[in-house]
């Protein structure tokens, strides 16, 4: 129904900007399911924290059977003075 396929993705850049590849889309309900976890996944977690190990998120629509993986693809430092 949502039209997503294996390999579709979105990126979070500069800690809060969502980027979807040109010509592609990503279901807003699927993004909404992942959003609460993204801030935590952007930070290094303590050893043994479940957020370091678990990276799968399910779409809230059970008929979709969509499972997404949150993956950190690079690290960057953001000075605290530029954060709001």
C-alpha positions in Angstrom: 0.0 0.0 0.0 2.7 2.5 0.9 4.8 1.6 -2.1 8.1 1.1 -0.3 10.6 -1.5 -1.5 13.6 -3.2 -0.1 16.4 -0.7 -0.2 14.3 2.4 0.1 15.6 4.8 2.7 15.7 8.3 4.2 18.6 10.0 5.9 18.8 12.3 8.9 21.5 14.9 8.4 22.7 17.7 10.6 20.9 16.0 13.5 17.4 17.1 12.4 17.0 17.3 8.6 15.3 14.4 6.8 16.6 13.8 3.3 14.9 11.4 0.8 16.6 10.6 -2.5 15.4 12.6 -5.5 12.5 10.9 -7.3 11.8 8.7 -4.3 9.3 8.8 -1.4 9.0 7.4 2.1 5.8 6.8 3.9 5.2 9.5 6.6 3.7 6.9 9.0 6.8 4.7 8.6 9.0 7.7 9.4 6.8 8.6 12.3 7.4 5.1 13.8 11.2 5.6 13.6 11.3 9.2 14.7 11.2 8.6 18.5 14.3 6.4 18.2 16.4 8.5 15.9 17.7 11.0 18.5 18.9 8.2 20.7 20.5 6.3 17.8 22.5 9.4 16.9 24.3 9.3 20.2 26.8 6.7 21.5 25.0 4.6 24.1 26.5 3.0 27.2 27.9 -0.5 26.8 25.1 -3.0 27.0 22.3 -0.5 26.3 19.6 -2.1 24.2 19.7 0.9 21.8 23.2 -0.1 20.7 22.0 -3.6 19.7 18.4 -3.2 18.5 18.0 -1.3 15.3 14.7 -2.6 13.8 11.4 -0.7 13.7 8.1 -1.9 12.5 5.6 0.2 10.6 2.5 0.8 12.6 0.3 -0.7 9.9 0.4 -4.4 10.4 -0.9 -5.1 6.9 2.3 -3.5 5.5 4.6 -5.9 7.2 7.3 -3.2 6.8 10.4 -3.5 9.0 13.0 -0.8 8.9 16.6 -0.8 10.0 18.1 2.3 11.7 21.8 2.4 10.7 24.4 5.0 11.6 26.4 5.6 8.4 28.8 8.2 9.7 29.7 10.1 12.8 30.1 13.9 13.1 30.6 16.3 15.9 28.1 19.1 16.4 29.2 21.8 18.8 26.6 22.3 21.6 26.5 26.1 21.0 24.9 25.5 17.5 22.1 23.3 19.0 18.8 24.8 20.0 
